Amino acid sequence: MPTKVFTSGRIRKADYDPASRQLELHWEDRSVLAYKHVPEEVFRRLCSAPNPATYWEDRIAEEYPKGTPRARPPAADGGKTLRDLFGGDPE
């Protein structure tokens, strides 16, 4: 599955599955949006866009149906949460 990591901007990573034509966008707030029926050319252009978030707004957000993000495996570092670090109720 092709992946593109962005070092700046609101989009942090884009995963594309050519078999299902699903695009998953990982955002700086750790949310993940998935889009179905996305042509590979659209993924390629997103990856080379000067501002990927603007490209998403203009060419993807309203053009393709939303999908369900794939289940992600646990993080390699154990996925520590604030509760793991500090214990107790998070409030």
Secondary structure in CASP SS format (residue, H / E / C, confidence):
PFRMAT SS
TARGET T0000
AUTHOR 0000-0000-0000
METHOD secondary structure of the structure
MODEL  1
M C 1.00
P C 1.00
T E 1.00
K E 1.00
V E 1.00
F C 1.00
T C 1.00
S C 1.00
G C 1.00
R C 1.00
I E 1.00
R E 1.00
K E 1.00
A E 1.00
D E 1.00
Y E 1.00
D E 1.00
P C 1.00
A C 1.00
S C 1.00
R C 1.00
Q E 1.00
L E 1.00
E E 1.00
L E 1.00
H E 1.00
W E 1.00
E C 1.00
D C 1.00
R C 1.00
S C 1.00
V E 1.00
L E 1.00
A E 1.00
Y E 1.00
K C 1.00
H C 1.00
V C 1.00
P C 1.00
E H 1.00
E H 1.00
V H 1.00
F H 1.00
R H 1.00
R H 1.00
L H 1.00
C H 1.00
S H 1.00
A C 1.00
P C 1.00
N C 1.00
P H 1.00
A H 1.00
T H 1.00
Y H 1.00
W H 1.00
E H 1.00
D H 1.00
R H 1.00
I H 1.00
A C 1.00
E C 1.00
E C 1.00
Y C 1.00
P C 1.00
K E 1.00
G E 1.00
T C 1.00
P C 1.00
R C 1.00
A C 1.00
R C 1.00
P C 1.00
P C 1.00
A C 1.00
A C 1.00
D C 1.00
G C 1.00
G C 1.00
K C 1.00
T C 1.00
L H 1.00
R H 1.00
D H 1.00
L H 1.00
F H 1.00
G C 1.00
G C 1.00
D C 1.00
P C 1.00
E C 1.00
END
